[in-house]
Amino acid sequence: MPSFLHLLKGDSSPVAGSVIEAHRREPGARVTVVLLDGAPPASLPADVSVRRLGNDLDYSGLLDLIFAADHVVTW
């Protein structure tokens, strides 16, 4: 089961949403989005885990997510 981690900044590309959606559609995929400082709230499907750095996720937790993911995409 592939796992995808997307790191979104405040100035992330509008293409990010469509790529996240494509990853979400992969069979058995697990998708997590981390909103970095200044990133606006994301409107994503309910099966996409959304975390916010500095709110419900610290740097140590972010590092754990990075090493646990099969694919890390930064925007």
CHARMM internal coordinates of N, CA and C (Angstrom, degrees):
IC EDIT
DIST 1 N 1 CA 1.4417
DIST 1 CA 1 C 1.5281
ANGL 1 N 1 CA 1 C 107.66
DIST 1 C 2 N 1.3397
ANGL 1 CA 1 C 2 N 118.60
DIHE 1 N 1 CA 1 C 2 N 114.36
DIST 2 N 2 CA 1.4652
ANGL 1 C 2 N 2 CA 120.42
DIHE 1 CA 1 C 2 N 2 CA -178.93
DIST 2 CA 2 C 1.5300
ANGL 2 N 2 CA 2 C 111.47
DIHE 1 C 2 N 2 CA 2 C -72.61
DIST 2 C 3 N 1.3123
ANGL 2 CA 2 C 3 N 114.87
DIHE 2 N 2 CA 2 C 3 N 144.19
DIST 3 N 3 CA 1.4664
ANGL 2 C 3 N 3 CA 119.20
DIHE 2 CA 2 C 3 N 3 CA 175.12
DIST 3 CA 3 C 1.5224
ANGL 3 N 3 CA 3 C 108.32
DIHE 2 C 3 N 3 CA 3 C -120.41
DIST 3 C 4 N 1.3262
ANGL 3 CA 3 C 4 N 114.41
DIHE 3 N 3 CA 3 C 4 N 134.23
DIST 4 N 4 CA 1.4625
ANGL 3 C 4 N 4 CA 122.10
DIHE 3 CA 3 C 4 N 4 CA -178.37
DIST 4 CA 4 C 1.5211
ANGL 4 N 4 CA 4 C 108.86
DIHE 3 C 4 N 4 CA 4 C -117.27
DIST 4 C 5 N 1.3118
ANGL 4 CA 4 C 5 N 116.52
DIHE 4 N 4 CA 4 C 5 N 135.35
DIST 5 N 5 CA 1.4529
ANGL 4 C 5 N 5 CA 122.42
DIHE 4 CA 4 C 5 N 5 CA 174.76
DIST 5 CA 5 C 1.5182
ANGL 5 N 5 CA 5 C 107.59
DIHE 4 C 5 N 5 CA 5 C -120.95
DIST 5 C 6 N 1.3208
ANGL 5 CA 5 C 6 N 116.36
DIHE 5 N 5 CA 5 C 6 N 121.23
DIST 6 N 6 CA 1.4601
ANGL 5 C 6 N 6 CA 122.33
DIHE 5 CA 5 C 6 N 6 CA 178.27
DIST 6 CA 6 C 1.5256
ANGL 6 N 6 CA 6 C 108.25
DIHE 5 C 6 N 6 CA 6 C -110.13
DIST 6 C 7 N 1.3279
ANGL 6 CA 6 C 7 N 116.70
DIHE 6 N 6 CA 6 C 7 N 127.59
DIST 7 N 7 CA 1.4568
ANGL 6 C 7 N 7 CA 122.86
DIHE 6 CA 6 C 7 N 7 CA 177.78
DIST 7 CA 7 C 1.5231
ANGL 7 N 7 CA 7 C 108.02
DIHE 6 C 7 N 7 CA 7 C -106.50
DIST 7 C 8 N 1.3315
ANGL 7 CA 7 C 8 N 116.28
DIHE 7 N 7 CA 7 C 8 N 114.57
DIST 8 N 8 CA 1.4691
ANGL 7 C 8 N 8 CA 120.81
DIHE 7 CA 7 C 8 N 8 CA -175.52
DIST 8 CA 8 C 1.5258
ANGL 8 N 8 CA 8 C 110.95
DIHE 7 C 8 N 8 CA 8 C -107.41
DIST 8 C 9 N 1.3308
ANGL 8 CA 8 C 9 N 116.05
DIHE 8 N 8 CA 8 C 9 N 127.64
DIST 9 N 9 CA 1.4610
ANGL 8 C 9 N 9 CA 122.68
DIHE 8 CA 8 C 9 N 9 CA 173.17
DIST 9 CA 9 C 1.5238
ANGL 9 N 9 CA 9 C 108.51
DIHE 8 C 9 N 9 CA 9 C -95.09
DIST 9 C 10 N 1.3191
ANGL 9 CA 9 C 10 N 115.97
DIHE 9 N 9 CA 9 C 10 N 175.05
DIST 10 N 10 CA 1.4548
ANGL 9 C 10 N 10 CA 121.18
DIHE 9 CA 9 C 10 N 10 CA 179.63
DIST 10 CA 10 C 1.5104
ANGL 10 N 10 CA 10 C 113.60
DIHE 9 C 10 N 10 CA 10 C -63.47
DIST 10 C 11 N 1.3340
ANGL 10 CA 10 C 11 N 117.13
DIHE 10 N 10 CA 10 C 11 N -29.80
DIST 11 N 11 CA 1.4683
ANGL 10 C 11 N 11 CA 120.98
DIHE 10 CA 10 C 11 N 11 CA -178.12
DIST 11 CA 11 C 1.5303
ANGL 11 N 11 CA 11 C 111.68
DIHE 10 C 11 N 11 CA 11 C -106.62
DIST 11 C 12 N 1.3163
ANGL 11 CA 11 C 12 N 116.81
DIHE 11 N 11 CA 11 C 12 N 31.93
DIST 12 N 12 CA 1.4677
ANGL 11 C 12 N 12 CA 120.96
DIHE 11 CA 11 C 12 N 12 CA -178.44
DIST 12 CA 12 C 1.5198
ANGL 12 N 12 CA 12 C 111.50
DIHE 11 C 12 N 12 CA 12 C -63.35
DIST 12 C 13 N 1.3020
ANGL 12 CA 12 C 13 N 114.21
DIHE 12 N 12 CA 12 C 13 N 150.83
DIST 13 N 13 CA 1.4581
ANGL 12 C 13 N 13 CA 121.80
DIHE 12 CA 12 C 13 N 13 CA -179.54
DIST 13 CA 13 C 1.5281
ANGL 13 N 13 CA 13 C 111.21
DIHE 12 C 13 N 13 CA 13 C -64.10
DIST 13 C 14 N 1.3354
ANGL 13 CA 13 C 14 N 117.45
DIHE 13 N 13 CA 13 C 14 N 144.18
DIST 14 N 14 CA 1.4602
ANGL 13 C 14 N 14 CA 120.74
DIHE 13 CA 13 C 14 N 14 CA 175.70
DIST 14 CA 14 C 1.5336
ANGL 14 N 14 CA 14 C 112.21
DIHE 13 C 14 N 14 CA 14 C -64.14
DIST 14 C 15 N 1.3093
ANGL 14 CA 14 C 15 N 117.15
DIHE 14 N 14 CA 14 C 15 N -17.30
DIST 15 N 15 CA 1.4588
ANGL 14 C 15 N 15 CA 122.03
DIHE 14 CA 14 C 15 N 15 CA 179.19
DIST 15 CA 15 C 1.5347
ANGL 15 N 15 CA 15 C 111.01
DIHE 14 C 15 N 15 CA 15 C -70.07
DIST 15 C 16 N 1.3282
ANGL 15 CA 15 C 16 N 116.97
DIHE 15 N 15 CA 15 C 16 N -20.48
DIST 16 N 16 CA 1.4633
ANGL 15 C 16 N 16 CA 121.15
DIHE 15 CA 15 C 16 N 16 CA -176.46
DIST 16 CA 16 C 1.5274
ANGL 16 N 16 CA 16 C 111.69
DIHE 15 C 16 N 16 CA 16 C -53.87
DIST 16 C 17 N 1.3036
ANGL 16 CA 16 C 17 N 117.51
DIHE 16 N 16 CA 16 C 17 N -43.36
DIST 17 N 17 CA 1.4653
ANGL 16 C 17 N 17 CA 120.94
DIHE 16 CA 16 C 17 N 17 CA -178.74
DIST 17 CA 17 C 1.5167
ANGL 17 N 17 CA 17 C 113.01
DIHE 16 C 17 N 17 CA 17 C -59.34
DIST 17 C 18 N 1.3170
ANGL 17 CA 17 C 18 N 117.14
DIHE 17 N 17 CA 17 C 18 N -42.03
DIST 18 N 18 CA 1.4627
ANGL 17 C 18 N 18 CA 119.31
DIHE 17 CA 17 C 18 N 18 CA -178.90
DIST 18 CA 18 C 1.5313
ANGL 18 N 18 CA 18 C 111.51
DIHE 17 C 18 N 18 CA 18 C -72.08
DIST 18 C 19 N 1.3297
ANGL 18 CA 18 C 19 N 117.62
DIHE 18 N 18 CA 18 C 19 N -33.76
DIST 19 N 19 CA 1.4620
ANGL 18 C 19 N 19 CA 120.45
DIHE 18 CA 18 C 19 N 19 CA 177.30
DIST 19 CA 19 C 1.5255
ANGL 19 N 19 CA 19 C 110.34
DIHE 18 C 19 N 19 CA 19 C -69.57
DIST 19 C 20 N 1.3243
ANGL 19 CA 19 C 20 N 116.53
DIHE 19 N 19 CA 19 C 20 N -42.03
DIST 20 N 20 CA 1.4669
ANGL 19 C 20 N 20 CA 120.42
DIHE 19 CA 19 C 20 N 20 CA 176.95
DIST 20 CA 20 C 1.5235
ANGL 20 N 20 CA 20 C 109.61
DIHE 19 C 20 N 20 CA 20 C -60.27
DIST 20 C 21 N 1.3045
ANGL 20 CA 20 C 21 N 116.95
DIHE 20 N 20 CA 20 C 21 N -43.14
DIST 21 N 21 CA 1.4677
ANGL 20 C 21 N 21 CA 121.12
DIHE 20 CA 20 C 21 N 21 CA 179.01
DIST 21 CA 21 C 1.5339
ANGL 21 N 21 CA 21 C 110.77
DIHE 20 C 21 N 21 CA 21 C -62.93
DIST 21 C 22 N 1.3055
ANGL 21 CA 21 C 22 N 117.99
DIHE 21 N 21 CA 21 C 22 N -41.09
DIST 22 N 22 CA 1.4708
ANGL 21 C 22 N 22 CA 121.16
DIHE 21 CA 21 C 22 N 22 CA 178.54
DIST 22 CA 22 C 1.5229
ANGL 22 N 22 CA 22 C 110.74
DIHE 21 C 22 N 22 CA 22 C -63.80
DIST 22 C 23 N 1.3266
ANGL 22 CA 22 C 23 N 116.86
DIHE 22 N 22 CA 22 C 23 N -41.59
DIST 23 N 23 CA 1.4654
ANGL 22 C 23 N 23 CA 119.86
DIHE 22 CA 22 C 23 N 23 CA 177.86
DIST 23 CA 23 C 1.5258
ANGL 23 N 23 CA 23 C 110.70
DIHE 22 C 23 N 23 CA 23 C -65.68
DIST 23 C 24 N 1.3094
ANGL 23 CA 23 C 24 N 117.08
DIHE 23 N 23 CA 23 C 24 N -38.53
DIST 24 N 24 CA 1.4602
ANGL 23 C 24 N 24 CA 121.99
DIHE 23 CA 23 C 24 N 24 CA 179.67
DIST 24 CA 24 C 1.5212
ANGL 24 N 24 CA 24 C 111.49
DIHE 23 C 24 N 24 CA 24 C -61.51
DIST 24 C 25 N 1.3033
ANGL 24 CA 24 C 25 N 117.59
DIHE 24 N 24 CA 24 C 25 N -31.95
DIST 25 N 25 CA 1.4655
ANGL 24 C 25 N 25 CA 122.19
DIHE 24 CA 24 C 25 N 25 CA -177.55
DIST 25 CA 25 C 1.5268
ANGL 25 N 25 CA 25 C 113.55
DIHE 24 C 25 N 25 CA 25 C -79.50
DIST 25 C 26 N 1.3282
ANGL 25 CA 25 C 26 N 116.97
DIHE 25 N 25 CA 25 C 26 N -12.43
DIST 26 N 26 CA 1.4671
ANGL 25 C 26 N 26 CA 118.92
DIHE 25 CA 25 C 26 N 26 CA 179.18
DIST 26 CA 26 C 1.5296
ANGL 26 N 26 CA 26 C 108.82
DIHE 25 C 26 N 26 CA 26 C -65.10
DIST 26 C 27 N 1.3258
ANGL 26 CA 26 C 27 N 117.43
DIHE 26 N 26 CA 26 C 27 N 138.35
DIST 27 N 27 CA 1.4662
ANGL 26 C 27 N 27 CA 121.12
DIHE 26 CA 26 C 27 N 27 CA -178.05
DIST 27 CA 27 C 1.5302
ANGL 27 N 27 CA 27 C 111.94
DIHE 26 C 27 N 27 CA 27 C -57.15
DIST 27 C 28 N 1.3191
ANGL 27 CA 27 C 28 N 115.66
DIHE 27 N 27 CA 27 C 28 N 125.14
DIST 28 N 28 CA 1.4571
ANGL 27 C 28 N 28 CA 122.00
DIHE 27 CA 27 C 28 N 28 CA 177.09
DIST 28 CA 28 C 1.5120
ANGL 28 N 28 CA 28 C 115.59
DIHE 27 C 28 N 28 CA 28 C 73.04
DIST 28 C 29 N 1.3196
ANGL 28 CA 28 C 29 N 117.57
DIHE 28 N 28 CA 28 C 29 N 8.52
DIST 29 N 29 CA 1.4662
ANGL 28 C 29 N 29 CA 120.36
DIHE 28 CA 28 C 29 N 29 CA -176.07
DIST 29 CA 29 C 1.5241
ANGL 29 N 29 CA 29 C 111.45
DIHE 28 C 29 N 29 CA 29 C -72.58
DIST 29 C 30 N 1.3252
ANGL 29 CA 29 C 30 N 114.17
DIHE 29 N 29 CA 29 C 30 N 147.23
DIST 30 N 30 CA 1.4573
ANGL 29 C 30 N 30 CA 122.01
DIHE 29 CA 29 C 30 N 30 CA 173.79
DIST 30 CA 30 C 1.5240
ANGL 30 N 30 CA 30 C 106.04
DIHE 29 C 30 N 30 CA 30 C -118.96
DIST 30 C 31 N 1.3389
ANGL 30 CA 30 C 31 N 117.06
DIHE 30 N 30 CA 30 C 31 N 123.25
DIST 31 N 31 CA 1.4638
ANGL 30 C 31 N 31 CA 121.69
DIHE 30 CA 30 C 31 N 31 CA -175.50
DIST 31 CA 31 C 1.5219
ANGL 31 N 31 CA 31 C 109.61
DIHE 30 C 31 N 31 CA 31 C -118.77
DIST 31 C 32 N 1.3314
ANGL 31 CA 31 C 32 N 115.34
DIHE 31 N 31 CA 31 C 32 N 128.69
DIST 32 N 32 CA 1.4579
ANGL 31 C 32 N 32 CA 121.83
DIHE 31 CA 31 C 32 N 32 CA 175.63
DIST 32 CA 32 C 1.5178
ANGL 32 N 32 CA 32 C 107.92
DIHE 31 C 32 N 32 CA 32 C -123.29
DIST 32 C 33 N 1.3246
ANGL 32 CA 32 C 33 N 116.38
DIHE 32 N 32 CA 32 C 33 N 136.58
DIST 33 N 33 CA 1.4639
ANGL 32 C 33 N 33 CA 122.66
DIHE 32 CA 32 C 33 N 33 CA 176.85
DIST 33 CA 33 C 1.5237
ANGL 33 N 33 CA 33 C 107.44
DIHE 32 C 33 N 33 CA 33 C -117.25
DIST 33 C 34 N 1.3319
ANGL 33 CA 33 C 34 N 116.00
DIHE 33 N 33 CA 33 C 34 N 128.77
DIST 34 N 34 CA 1.4582
ANGL 33 C 34 N 34 CA 120.86
DIHE 33 CA 33 C 34 N 34 CA 175.18
DIST 34 CA 34 C 1.5198
ANGL 34 N 34 CA 34 C 107.54
DIHE 33 C 34 N 34 CA 34 C -110.68
DIST 34 C 35 N 1.3186
ANGL 34 CA 34 C 35 N 115.82
DIHE 34 N 34 CA 34 C 35 N 122.93
DIST 35 N 35 CA 1.4621
ANGL 34 C 35 N 35 CA 122.29
DIHE 34 CA 34 C 35 N 35 CA 176.98
DIST 35 CA 35 C 1.5228
ANGL 35 N 35 CA 35 C 107.63
DIHE 34 C 35 N 35 CA 35 C -88.34
DIST 35 C 36 N 1.3206
ANGL 35 CA 35 C 36 N 116.66
DIHE 35 N 35 CA 35 C 36 N 114.47
DIST 36 N 36 CA 1.4513
ANGL 35 C 36 N 36 CA 121.37
DIHE 35 CA 35 C 36 N 36 CA 179.82
DIST 36 CA 36 C 1.5215
ANGL 36 N 36 CA 36 C 109.48
DIHE 35 C 36 N 36 CA 36 C -81.16
DIST 36 C 37 N 1.3209
ANGL 36 CA 36 C 37 N 116.83
DIHE 36 N 36 CA 36 C 37 N 174.38
DIST 37 N 37 CA 1.4626
ANGL 36 C 37 N 37 CA 121.43
DIHE 36 CA 36 C 37 N 37 CA -178.41
DIST 37 CA 37 C 1.5195
ANGL 37 N 37 CA 37 C 111.50
DIHE 36 C 37 N 37 CA 37 C -51.17
DIST 37 C 38 N 1.3047
ANGL 37 CA 37 C 38 N 116.94
DIHE 37 N 37 CA 37 C 38 N 128.66
DIST 38 N 38 CA 1.4548
ANGL 37 C 38 N 38 CA 122.04
DIHE 37 CA 37 C 38 N 38 CA 177.54
DIST 38 CA 38 C 1.5089
ANGL 38 N 38 CA 38 C 115.25
DIHE 37 C 38 N 38 CA 38 C 86.27
DIST 38 C 39 N 1.3163
ANGL 38 CA 38 C 39 N 117.76
DIHE 38 N 38 CA 38 C 39 N -4.29
DIST 39 N 39 CA 1.4714
ANGL 38 C 39 N 39 CA 119.71
DIHE 38 CA 38 C 39 N 39 CA -179.98
DIST 39 CA 39 C 1.5218
ANGL 39 N 39 CA 39 C 109.47
DIHE 38 C 39 N 39 CA 39 C -77.03
DIST 39 C 40 N 1.3292
ANGL 39 CA 39 C 40 N 117.13
DIHE 39 N 39 CA 39 C 40 N 135.10
DIST 40 N 40 CA 1.4649
ANGL 39 C 40 N 40 CA 119.89
DIHE 39 CA 39 C 40 N 40 CA 178.25
DIST 40 CA 40 C 1.5250
ANGL 40 N 40 CA 40 C 110.36
DIHE 39 C 40 N 40 CA 40 C -70.00
DIST 40 C 41 N 1.3251
ANGL 40 CA 40 C 41 N 117.52
DIHE 40 N 40 CA 40 C 41 N 158.26
DIST 41 N 41 CA 1.4638
ANGL 40 C 41 N 41 CA 119.64
DIHE 40 CA 40 C 41 N 41 CA 176.36
DIST 41 CA 41 C 1.5225
ANGL 41 N 41 CA 41 C 110.10
DIHE 40 C 41 N 41 CA 41 C -58.09
DIST 41 C 42 N 1.3043
ANGL 41 CA 41 C 42 N 115.16
DIHE 41 N 41 CA 41 C 42 N 139.17
DIST 42 N 42 CA 1.4622
ANGL 41 C 42 N 42 CA 120.14
DIHE 41 CA 41 C 42 N 42 CA -177.69
DIST 42 CA 42 C 1.5161
ANGL 42 N 42 CA 42 C 110.20
DIHE 41 C 42 N 42 CA 42 C -96.70
DIST 42 C 43 N 1.3192
ANGL 42 CA 42 C 43 N 116.64
DIHE 42 N 42 CA 42 C 43 N 137.62
DIST 43 N 43 CA 1.4668
ANGL 42 C 43 N 43 CA 120.47
DIHE 42 CA 42 C 43 N 43 CA 173.87
DIST 43 CA 43 C 1.5237
ANGL 43 N 43 CA 43 C 107.11
DIHE 42 C 43 N 43 CA 43 C -100.34
DIST 43 C 44 N 1.3137
ANGL 43 CA 43 C 44 N 115.12
DIHE 43 N 43 CA 43 C 44 N 97.72
DIST 44 N 44 CA 1.4487
ANGL 43 C 44 N 44 CA 122.01
DIHE 43 CA 43 C 44 N 44 CA -175.64
DIST 44 CA 44 C 1.5238
ANGL 44 N 44 CA 44 C 109.84
DIHE 43 C 44 N 44 CA 44 C -125.15
DIST 44 C 45 N 1.3220
ANGL 44 CA 44 C 45 N 116.99
DIHE 44 N 44 CA 44 C 45 N 160.45
DIST 45 N 45 CA 1.4631
ANGL 44 C 45 N 45 CA 120.15
DIHE 44 CA 44 C 45 N 45 CA 177.98
DIST 45 CA 45 C 1.5326
ANGL 45 N 45 CA 45 C 111.44
DIHE 44 C 45 N 45 CA 45 C -58.31
DIST 45 C 46 N 1.3169
ANGL 45 CA 45 C 46 N 115.85
DIHE 45 N 45 CA 45 C 46 N 155.94
DIST 46 N 46 CA 1.4634
ANGL 45 C 46 N 46 CA 121.75
DIHE 45 CA 45 C 46 N 46 CA -176.10
DIST 46 CA 46 C 1.5219
ANGL 46 N 46 CA 46 C 113.28
DIHE 45 C 46 N 46 CA 46 C -62.88
DIST 46 C 47 N 1.3214
ANGL 46 CA 46 C 47 N 118.51
DIHE 46 N 46 CA 46 C 47 N -24.61
DIST 47 N 47 CA 1.4621
ANGL 46 C 47 N 47 CA 119.81
DIHE 46 CA 46 C 47 N 47 CA -178.35
DIST 47 CA 47 C 1.5307
ANGL 47 N 47 CA 47 C 113.36
DIHE 46 C 47 N 47 CA 47 C -85.63
DIST 47 C 48 N 1.3335
ANGL 47 CA 47 C 48 N 117.07
DIHE 47 N 47 CA 47 C 48 N 5.05
DIST 48 N 48 CA 1.4612
ANGL 47 C 48 N 48 CA 122.04
DIHE 47 CA 47 C 48 N 48 CA 174.56
DIST 48 CA 48 C 1.5271
ANGL 48 N 48 CA 48 C 107.12
DIHE 47 C 48 N 48 CA 48 C -100.75
DIST 48 C 49 N 1.3181
ANGL 48 CA 48 C 49 N 115.43
DIHE 48 N 48 CA 48 C 49 N 122.94
DIST 49 N 49 CA 1.4603
ANGL 48 C 49 N 49 CA 120.66
DIHE 48 CA 48 C 49 N 49 CA 178.92
DIST 49 CA 49 C 1.5261
ANGL 49 N 49 CA 49 C 108.97
DIHE 48 C 49 N 49 CA 49 C -76.40
DIST 49 C 50 N 1.3322
ANGL 49 CA 49 C 50 N 116.63
DIHE 49 N 49 CA 49 C 50 N 126.40
DIST 50 N 50 CA 1.4666
ANGL 49 C 50 N 50 CA 121.24
DIHE 49 CA 49 C 50 N 50 CA -179.96
DIST 50 CA 50 C 1.5194
ANGL 50 N 50 CA 50 C 108.31
DIHE 49 C 50 N 50 CA 50 C -117.04
DIST 50 C 51 N 1.3255
ANGL 50 CA 50 C 51 N 115.49
DIHE 50 N 50 CA 50 C 51 N 126.37
DIST 51 N 51 CA 1.4659
ANGL 50 C 51 N 51 CA 122.18
DIHE 50 CA 50 C 51 N 51 CA 178.61
DIST 51 CA 51 C 1.5216
ANGL 51 N 51 CA 51 C 107.96
DIHE 50 C 51 N 51 CA 51 C -124.02
DIST 51 C 52 N 1.3338
ANGL 51 CA 51 C 52 N 116.89
DIHE 51 N 51 CA 51 C 52 N 153.44
DIST 52 N 52 CA 1.4641
ANGL 51 C 52 N 52 CA 120.96
DIHE 51 CA 51 C 52 N 52 CA 177.93
DIST 52 CA 52 C 1.5298
ANGL 52 N 52 CA 52 C 108.96
DIHE 51 C 52 N 52 CA 52 C -122.11
DIST 52 C 53 N 1.3384
ANGL 52 CA 52 C 53 N 115.05
DIHE 52 N 52 CA 52 C 53 N 121.73
DIST 53 N 53 CA 1.4576
ANGL 52 C 53 N 53 CA 120.79
DIHE 52 CA 52 C 53 N 53 CA 178.66
DIST 53 CA 53 C 1.5233
ANGL 53 N 53 CA 53 C 109.38
DIHE 52 C 53 N 53 CA 53 C -63.68
DIST 53 C 54 N 1.3214
ANGL 53 CA 53 C 54 N 115.78
DIHE 53 N 53 CA 53 C 54 N 130.20
DIST 54 N 54 CA 1.4569
ANGL 53 C 54 N 54 CA 120.45
DIHE 53 CA 53 C 54 N 54 CA -179.45
DIST 54 CA 54 C 1.5127
ANGL 54 N 54 CA 54 C 113.29
DIHE 53 C 54 N 54 CA 54 C 91.21
DIST 54 C 55 N 1.3196
ANGL 54 CA 54 C 55 N 117.54
DIHE 54 N 54 CA 54 C 55 N -12.01
DIST 55 N 55 CA 1.4639
ANGL 54 C 55 N 55 CA 121.54
DIHE 54 CA 54 C 55 N 55 CA 179.12
DIST 55 CA 55 C 1.5225
ANGL 55 N 55 CA 55 C 109.04
DIHE 54 C 55 N 55 CA 55 C -108.84
DIST 55 C 56 N 1.3051
ANGL 55 CA 55 C 56 N 117.07
DIHE 55 N 55 CA 55 C 56 N -74.50
DIST 56 N 56 CA 1.4697
ANGL 55 C 56 N 56 CA 120.80
DIHE 55 CA 55 C 56 N 56 CA 178.76
DIST 56 CA 56 C 1.5208
ANGL 56 N 56 CA 56 C 112.13
DIHE 55 C 56 N 56 CA 56 C -109.30
DIST 56 C 57 N 1.3434
ANGL 56 CA 56 C 57 N 117.20
DIHE 56 N 56 CA 56 C 57 N 10.59
DIST 57 N 57 CA 1.4574
ANGL 56 C 57 N 57 CA 121.85
DIHE 56 CA 56 C 57 N 57 CA -178.64
DIST 57 CA 57 C 1.5211
ANGL 57 N 57 CA 57 C 109.01
DIHE 56 C 57 N 57 CA 57 C -145.44
DIST 57 C 58 N 1.3358
ANGL 57 CA 57 C 58 N 116.57
DIHE 57 N 57 CA 57 C 58 N 129.53
DIST 58 N 58 CA 1.4683
ANGL 57 C 58 N 58 CA 119.99
DIHE 57 CA 57 C 58 N 58 CA 175.04
DIST 58 CA 58 C 1.5287
ANGL 58 N 58 CA 58 C 109.48
DIHE 57 C 58 N 58 CA 58 C -102.33
DIST 58 C 59 N 1.3424
ANGL 58 CA 58 C 59 N 116.40
DIHE 58 N 58 CA 58 C 59 N 177.85
DIST 59 N 59 CA 1.4634
ANGL 58 C 59 N 59 CA 120.02
DIHE 58 CA 58 C 59 N 59 CA -176.27
DIST 59 CA 59 C 1.5238
ANGL 59 N 59 CA 59 C 112.22
DIHE 58 C 59 N 59 CA 59 C -63.77
DIST 59 C 60 N 1.3098
ANGL 59 CA 59 C 60 N 117.16
DIHE 59 N 59 CA 59 C 60 N -35.25
DIST 60 N 60 CA 1.4623
ANGL 59 C 60 N 60 CA 120.34
DIHE 59 CA 59 C 60 N 60 CA 178.07
DIST 60 CA 60 C 1.5293
ANGL 60 N 60 CA 60 C 110.31
DIHE 59 C 60 N 60 CA 60 C -64.37
DIST 60 C 61 N 1.3257
ANGL 60 CA 60 C 61 N 116.52
DIHE 60 N 60 CA 60 C 61 N -42.73
DIST 61 N 61 CA 1.4642
ANGL 60 C 61 N 61 CA 121.28
DIHE 60 CA 60 C 61 N 61 CA 177.15
DIST 61 CA 61 C 1.5187
ANGL 61 N 61 CA 61 C 111.97
DIHE 60 C 61 N 61 CA 61 C -64.68
DIST 61 C 62 N 1.3353
ANGL 61 CA 61 C 62 N 116.48
DIHE 61 N 61 CA 61 C 62 N -37.62
DIST 62 N 62 CA 1.4643
ANGL 61 C 62 N 62 CA 120.83
DIHE 61 CA 61 C 62 N 62 CA 177.18
DIST 62 CA 62 C 1.5250
ANGL 62 N 62 CA 62 C 110.47
DIHE 61 C 62 N 62 CA 62 C -63.13
DIST 62 C 63 N 1.3091
ANGL 62 CA 62 C 63 N 116.19
DIHE 62 N 62 CA 62 C 63 N -43.24
DIST 63 N 63 CA 1.4612
ANGL 62 C 63 N 63 CA 120.22
DIHE 62 CA 62 C 63 N 63 CA 178.74
DIST 63 CA 63 C 1.5284
ANGL 63 N 63 CA 63 C 110.73
DIHE 62 C 63 N 63 CA 63 C -61.80
DIST 63 C 64 N 1.3258
ANGL 63 CA 63 C 64 N 116.96
DIHE 63 N 63 CA 63 C 64 N -40.40
DIST 64 N 64 CA 1.4654
ANGL 63 C 64 N 64 CA 120.79
DIHE 63 CA 63 C 64 N 64 CA 176.30
DIST 64 CA 64 C 1.5239
ANGL 64 N 64 CA 64 C 111.30
DIHE 63 C 64 N 64 CA 64 C -60.47
DIST 64 C 65 N 1.3367
ANGL 64 CA 64 C 65 N 116.98
DIHE 64 N 64 CA 64 C 65 N -42.79
DIST 65 N 65 CA 1.4637
ANGL 64 C 65 N 65 CA 120.76
DIHE 64 CA 64 C 65 N 65 CA 178.86
DIST 65 CA 65 C 1.5280
ANGL 65 N 65 CA 65 C 111.36
DIHE 64 C 65 N 65 CA 65 C -63.61
DIST 65 C 66 N 1.3288
ANGL 65 CA 65 C 66 N 116.32
DIHE 65 N 65 CA 65 C 66 N -40.00
DIST 66 N 66 CA 1.4649
ANGL 65 C 66 N 66 CA 120.58
DIHE 65 CA 65 C 66 N 66 CA -179.29
DIST 66 CA 66 C 1.5210
ANGL 66 N 66 CA 66 C 110.63
DIHE 65 C 66 N 66 CA 66 C -62.46
DIST 66 C 67 N 1.3259
ANGL 66 CA 66 C 67 N 116.89
DIHE 66 N 66 CA 66 C 67 N -46.39
DIST 67 N 67 CA 1.4616
ANGL 66 C 67 N 67 CA 119.96
DIHE 66 CA 66 C 67 N 67 CA -178.02
DIST 67 CA 67 C 1.5195
ANGL 67 N 67 CA 67 C 112.64
DIHE 66 C 67 N 67 CA 67 C -72.97
DIST 67 C 68 N 1.3319
ANGL 67 CA 67 C 68 N 118.22
DIHE 67 N 67 CA 67 C 68 N -23.42
DIST 68 N 68 CA 1.4628
ANGL 67 C 68 N 68 CA 121.39
DIHE 67 CA 67 C 68 N 68 CA -179.79
DIST 68 CA 68 C 1.5275
ANGL 68 N 68 CA 68 C 112.32
DIHE 67 C 68 N 68 CA 68 C -83.40
DIST 68 C 69 N 1.3337
ANGL 68 CA 68 C 69 N 117.70
DIHE 68 N 68 CA 68 C 69 N -20.97
DIST 69 N 69 CA 1.4682
ANGL 68 C 69 N 69 CA 121.41
DIHE 68 CA 68 C 69 N 69 CA -175.64
DIST 69 CA 69 C 1.5258
ANGL 69 N 69 CA 69 C 111.60
DIHE 68 C 69 N 69 CA 69 C -79.78
DIST 69 C 70 N 1.3173
ANGL 69 CA 69 C 70 N 115.03
DIHE 69 N 69 CA 69 C 70 N 146.85
DIST 70 N 70 CA 1.4666
ANGL 69 C 70 N 70 CA 120.68
DIHE 69 CA 69 C 70 N 70 CA 173.22
DIST 70 CA 70 C 1.5272
ANGL 70 N 70 CA 70 C 110.67
DIHE 69 C 70 N 70 CA 70 C -77.56
DIST 70 C 71 N 1.3235
ANGL 70 CA 70 C 71 N 116.19
DIHE 70 N 70 CA 70 C 71 N -33.96
DIST 71 N 71 CA 1.4705
ANGL 70 C 71 N 71 CA 122.26
DIHE 70 CA 70 C 71 N 71 CA -177.50
DIST 71 CA 71 C 1.5301
ANGL 71 N 71 CA 71 C 107.90
DIHE 70 C 71 N 71 CA 71 C -135.84
DIST 71 C 72 N 1.3350
ANGL 71 CA 71 C 72 N 116.20
DIHE 71 N 71 CA 71 C 72 N 130.75
DIST 72 N 72 CA 1.4712
ANGL 71 C 72 N 72 CA 121.63
DIHE 71 CA 71 C 72 N 72 CA 176.37
DIST 72 CA 72 C 1.5225
ANGL 72 N 72 CA 72 C 107.00
DIHE 71 C 72 N 72 CA 72 C -119.32
DIST 72 C 73 N 1.3380
ANGL 72 CA 72 C 73 N 115.68
DIHE 72 N 72 CA 72 C 73 N 125.48
DIST 73 N 73 CA 1.4620
ANGL 72 C 73 N 73 CA 121.51
DIHE 72 CA 72 C 73 N 73 CA -179.43
DIST 73 CA 73 C 1.5203
ANGL 73 N 73 CA 73 C 108.37
DIHE 72 C 73 N 73 CA 73 C -120.55
DIST 73 C 74 N 1.3222
ANGL 73 CA 73 C 74 N 116.74
DIHE 73 N 73 CA 73 C 74 N 124.72
DIST 74 N 74 CA 1.4568
ANGL 73 C 74 N 74 CA 120.60
DIHE 73 CA 73 C 74 N 74 CA 178.61
DIST 74 CA 74 C 1.5215
ANGL 74 N 74 CA 74 C 109.37
DIHE 73 C 74 N 74 CA 74 C -106.41
DIST 74 C 75 N 1.2955
ANGL 74 CA 74 C 75 N 115.00
DIHE 74 N 74 CA 74 C 75 N 139.41
DIST 75 N 75 CA 1.4725
ANGL 74 C 75 N 75 CA 121.00
DIHE 74 CA 74 C 75 N 75 CA -178.41
DIST 75 CA 75 C 1.5008
ANGL 75 N 75 CA 75 C 109.41
DIHE 74 C 75 N 75 CA 75 C -119.43
END
COOR INIT
IC SEED 1 N 1 CA 1 C
IC BUILD
